[in-house]
């Protein structure tokens, strides 16, 4: 689902993962015809004990700000190299990265962050990415797996019947339509281990009824979107696996995984939240986290 005519924000630092995020976001901005805003947040040491040993604030911050702005300019050149028509803005801010990026994200159409780099560096980290999504209401993409280009590979979306899931489905359909990829709608209807049921064989679970209910949830969730995006080929995957296992298996051949944040479905106790956390940290490709509106 398009997020309107709003900026795409990229959290920028000096890592290679950040540069991949810039390239991914630039291509997405070009595809959506949206402005791109690159934001670097400088965390300044606080506390009296630390401040005693630091030079005057302005004596250090201003030259550092100029240096960081040159880095922002270099990132902007990367974006314009992908599409010279992209409208690119840059900001260097002082403060807490999560708070500053959260402020920008509240007015944005999309926030893009670099995933963990080879050196373990990142912008604000995958876990804060989930927090930023839930607190700001903005979609957050974590560019993982060394990818820097939205592609025509399958788009995997987790479906559970919740409001967060509905928004994730819309995002996934829009992305798949623009990039020509197949949509894989995954509904994993058990977040519990099945071992206890197999051990107590005297108690038979009504598996066919549970599966029928799961297929109904999936069918109802994608029905309206199929009409809105008739060009998107859809494969439905209903499985008794744990949601994380199902999503990560499908992610092996995907260009993007889309999950809702803190959703609650009709069948499972919780579907996303802990699931989105695991997928953001373990998926081999970029991950989009969509909070409920």
C-alpha positions as CSV (number, residue, x, y, z in Angstrom):
1,X,0.0,0.0,0.0
2,X,1.6,3.4,-1.0
3,X,2.4,5.6,2.0
4,X,1.6,8.8,0.2
5,X,3.8,11.7,-1.0
6,X,6.2,11.6,1.9
7,X,10.0,11.5,2.1
8,X,11.9,8.2,2.3
9,X,14.2,8.6,5.3
10,X,17.6,6.8,5.5
11,X,19.6,6.5,8.7
12,X,23.2,7.1,7.6
13,X,26.5,6.3,9.3
14,X,30.0,5.5,8.0
15,X,29.5,1.7,7.5
16,X,29.1,-0.3,4.3
17,X,25.7,-1.5,5.5
18,X,24.6,2.1,5.6
19,X,25.7,2.6,2.1
20,X,23.8,-0.4,1.0
21,X,20.7,1.1,2.7
22,X,21.3,4.3,0.8
23,X,21.4,2.4,-2.5
24,X,18.3,0.4,-1.7
25,X,16.4,3.4,-0.6
26,X,17.5,5.4,-3.6
27,X,16.1,2.8,-6.0
28,X,12.9,2.6,-4.0
29,X,12.6,6.4,-4.0
30,X,13.1,6.4,-7.8
31,X,10.4,3.7,-8.2
32,X,8.0,5.6,-6.0
33,X,9.0,9.0,-7.3
34,X,9.5,10.3,-3.7
35,X,12.1,12.6,-2.2
36,X,15.0,11.0,-0.3
37,X,16.3,12.4,3.0
38,X,19.6,11.1,4.5
39,X,20.0,11.6,8.2
40,X,23.1,11.1,10.3
41,X,22.7,11.4,14.0
42,X,25.7,12.3,16.2
43,X,25.5,11.1,19.8
44,X,27.3,13.6,22.0
45,X,28.7,12.3,25.3
46,X,26.8,13.5,28.4
47,X,27.4,13.6,32.1
48,X,29.6,16.0,34.1
49,X,32.5,13.6,34.5
50,X,32.7,13.1,30.7
51,X,32.1,16.8,29.9
52,X,35.1,17.8,32.1
53,X,37.5,16.2,29.7
54,X,35.9,17.4,26.5
55,X,36.9,20.6,24.7
56,X,34.3,23.3,24.3
57,X,31.2,22.0,22.5
58,X,31.4,24.4,19.5
59,X,35.2,23.8,19.1
60,X,34.6,20.1,18.4
61,X,31.1,19.9,17.1
62,X,31.3,22.4,14.3
63,X,34.3,20.8,12.6
64,X,32.8,17.3,13.2
65,X,29.5,18.5,11.8
66,X,31.3,19.7,8.6
67,X,33.1,16.3,8.3
68,X,29.8,14.4,8.7
69,X,28.1,16.7,6.2
70,X,30.8,15.7,3.7
71,X,29.9,12.1,4.3
72,X,26.2,12.9,3.8
73,X,27.1,14.7,0.5
74,X,29.0,11.5,-0.6
75,X,25.9,9.4,0.3
76,X,23.8,11.8,-1.7
77,X,26.1,11.4,-4.7
78,X,25.5,7.6,-4.4
79,X,21.8,8.2,-4.6
80,X,22.0,10.6,-7.5
81,X,24.3,8.1,-9.3
82,X,21.4,5.6,-9.2
83,X,18.9,8.2,-10.5
84,X,19.9,11.8,-11.2
85,X,16.2,12.8,-11.0
86,X,15.9,11.9,-7.3
87,X,15.3,14.8,-5.0
88,X,17.9,14.3,-2.2
89,X,18.2,16.2,1.1
90,X,20.7,15.6,3.9
91,X,20.7,16.3,7.7
92,X,23.2,16.0,10.5
93,X,21.6,16.0,13.9
94,X,22.8,15.9,17.4
95,X,21.0,13.5,19.8
96,X,19.9,10.0,20.4
97,X,19.6,8.1,17.1
98,X,16.4,6.3,17.9
99,X,14.7,9.6,19.1
100,X,15.9,11.7,16.2
101,X,15.1,9.1,13.5
102,X,11.8,8.5,15.2
103,X,10.9,12.2,14.9
104,X,11.8,12.2,11.2
105,X,9.9,8.9,10.7
106,X,6.6,10.2,12.0
107,X,6.3,12.4,9.0
108,X,7.8,10.0,6.5
109,X,6.5,7.4,4.1
110,X,9.3,4.9,4.8
111,X,12.4,4.6,7.1
112,X,15.3,2.6,5.8
113,X,18.1,1.3,8.0
114,X,21.3,-0.6,7.4
115,X,21.4,-4.1,8.8
116,X,24.4,-5.4,10.9
117,X,27.6,-5.0,8.9
118,X,30.6,-7.3,8.8
119,X,32.0,-5.4,11.7
120,X,28.8,-5.5,13.7
121,X,28.0,-1.9,13.0
122,X,24.6,-0.5,12.1
123,X,22.6,2.7,12.4
124,X,20.3,2.0,15.3
125,X,20.0,-1.8,15.2
126,X,17.3,-4.2,14.2
127,X,15.6,-4.3,17.6
128,X,15.2,-0.4,17.6
129,X,13.8,-0.8,14.1
130,X,10.8,-2.6,15.5
131,X,10.4,0.0,18.2
132,X,10.6,2.8,15.6
133,X,7.9,1.1,13.6
134,X,5.5,0.6,16.5
135,X,6.1,4.1,18.0
136,X,6.0,6.1,14.9
137,X,3.4,4.2,12.8
138,X,5.9,4.2,9.9
139,X,7.1,1.3,7.8
140,X,10.7,0.5,8.5
141,X,12.9,-1.5,6.2
142,X,16.2,-3.1,7.4
143,X,18.5,-3.8,4.5
144,X,20.0,-7.2,5.3
145,X,21.9,-9.9,3.4
146,X,24.2,-7.6,1.4
147,X,21.3,-6.6,-0.8
148,X,21.1,-3.1,-2.1
149,X,18.6,-3.3,-4.9
150,X,14.8,-4.0,-4.7
151,X,14.3,-6.9,-7.2
152,X,11.8,-9.1,-8.9
153,X,12.5,-11.9,-6.5
154,X,9.5,-13.1,-4.5
155,X,8.0,-10.9,-1.8
156,X,7.2,-12.9,1.4
157,X,4.5,-11.6,3.7
158,X,3.4,-13.0,7.1
159,X,-0.4,-13.2,7.3
160,X,-2.4,-13.6,10.6
161,X,-5.6,-11.7,10.2
162,X,-4.6,-8.8,12.4
163,X,-4.6,-5.1,11.5
164,X,-0.8,-5.0,11.4
165,X,-0.9,-8.0,9.1
166,X,-3.4,-6.2,6.8
167,X,-1.1,-3.3,6.4
168,X,1.9,-5.6,5.8
169,X,-0.1,-7.3,3.0
170,X,-0.8,-4.0,1.4
171,X,2.8,-3.0,1.5
172,X,3.9,-6.4,0.1
173,X,1.4,-6.2,-2.8
174,X,2.5,-2.7,-3.7
175,X,6.1,-3.7,-3.7
176,X,5.5,-6.9,-5.7
177,X,3.5,-4.9,-8.3
178,X,6.1,-2.3,-8.8
179,X,9.0,-4.7,-9.0
180,X,7.3,-7.6,-10.8
181,X,7.8,-10.2,-8.1
182,X,5.6,-13.1,-7.0
183,X,3.9,-12.6,-3.7
184,X,4.2,-15.5,-1.2
185,X,1.5,-15.1,1.6
186,X,2.5,-17.2,4.6
187,X,0.1,-18.3,7.3
188,X,1.7,-20.4,10.0
189,X,-1.0,-21.5,12.3
190,X,0.9,-22.9,15.3
191,X,3.4,-21.1,17.5
192,X,3.5,-24.1,19.8
193,X,5.6,-27.3,19.7
194,X,3.6,-30.2,18.3
195,X,5.6,-32.8,20.3
196,X,3.1,-32.9,23.2
197,X,0.2,-33.8,20.9
198,X,2.1,-36.7,19.3
199,X,3.1,-38.0,22.7
200,X,-0.4,-38.0,24.0
201,X,-1.9,-40.1,21.2
202,X,-5.2,-40.6,23.0
203,X,-6.1,-37.0,22.3
204,X,-6.6,-36.3,18.6
205,X,-6.4,-32.7,17.4
206,X,-9.0,-31.8,14.8
207,X,-6.2,-31.0,12.3
208,X,-8.4,-30.7,9.2
209,X,-10.6,-28.2,11.0
210,X,-7.7,-26.2,12.2
211,X,-6.2,-26.1,8.7
212,X,-9.5,-25.2,7.1
213,X,-9.7,-22.3,9.5
214,X,-6.2,-21.2,8.7
215,X,-6.8,-21.3,5.0
216,X,-10.0,-19.3,5.5
217,X,-8.0,-16.6,7.4
218,X,-5.4,-16.5,4.6
219,X,-8.1,-16.3,1.8
220,X,-10.0,-13.5,3.6
221,X,-6.8,-11.6,4.2
222,X,-5.7,-11.4,0.6
223,X,-9.1,-11.3,-1.1
224,X,-9.4,-7.5,-1.5
225,X,-5.8,-7.0,-2.4
226,X,-6.0,-9.6,-5.2
227,X,-8.6,-7.4,-6.9
228,X,-6.6,-4.3,-6.4
229,X,-3.4,-5.8,-7.8
230,X,-4.5,-8.3,-10.5
231,X,-1.0,-8.2,-12.0
232,X,0.6,-9.8,-8.9
233,X,1.0,-13.6,-8.9
234,X,0.2,-15.0,-5.5
235,X,1.3,-18.3,-3.9
236,X,-0.4,-19.2,-0.6
237,X,1.5,-21.1,2.0
238,X,-0.4,-22.5,4.9
239,X,1.8,-24.5,7.3
240,X,1.7,-25.9,10.9
241,X,5.2,-24.7,11.4
242,X,6.2,-22.0,13.8
243,X,5.9,-18.6,12.1
244,X,9.6,-17.8,12.3
245,X,10.6,-21.2,10.7
246,X,8.0,-20.7,7.9
247,X,9.0,-17.1,7.1
248,X,12.7,-17.8,7.1
249,X,12.4,-20.8,4.9
250,X,10.5,-18.8,2.3
251,X,13.0,-15.9,2.7
252,X,15.8,-18.0,1.3
253,X,14.7,-17.2,-2.2
254,X,13.0,-13.8,-1.5
255,X,13.9,-10.3,-2.3
256,X,12.0,-8.9,0.6
257,X,10.1,-10.2,3.7
258,X,7.3,-8.1,5.1
259,X,6.0,-8.6,8.6
260,X,3.6,-6.8,10.9
261,X,4.6,-5.7,14.4
262,X,2.7,-6.7,17.5
263,X,-0.2,-8.3,15.6
264,X,-2.7,-10.6,17.2
265,X,-4.5,-13.2,15.1
266,X,-7.7,-15.2,15.4
267,X,-5.8,-18.5,15.9
268,X,-2.5,-17.8,17.6
269,X,-1.8,-16.1,20.9
270,X,0.7,-13.8,19.2
271,X,1.9,-13.8,15.7
272,X,4.3,-11.0,15.3
273,X,6.3,-9.0,17.7
274,X,8.6,-11.8,18.8
275,X,8.3,-13.1,15.2
276,X,9.2,-9.8,13.6
277,X,12.2,-9.6,16.0
278,X,13.5,-13.0,14.9
279,X,12.9,-12.3,11.2
280,X,14.6,-8.9,11.3
281,X,17.7,-10.4,12.9
282,X,17.9,-13.6,10.9
283,X,16.5,-13.1,7.4
284,X,18.9,-13.4,4.4
285,X,17.3,-10.5,2.6
286,X,15.8,-7.0,3.4
287,X,12.9,-7.0,5.9
288,X,10.0,-4.5,6.1
289,X,8.3,-4.1,9.5
290,X,4.7,-2.7,9.4
291,X,3.0,-1.5,12.5
292,X,-0.8,-1.5,12.8
293,X,-2.3,1.9,11.9
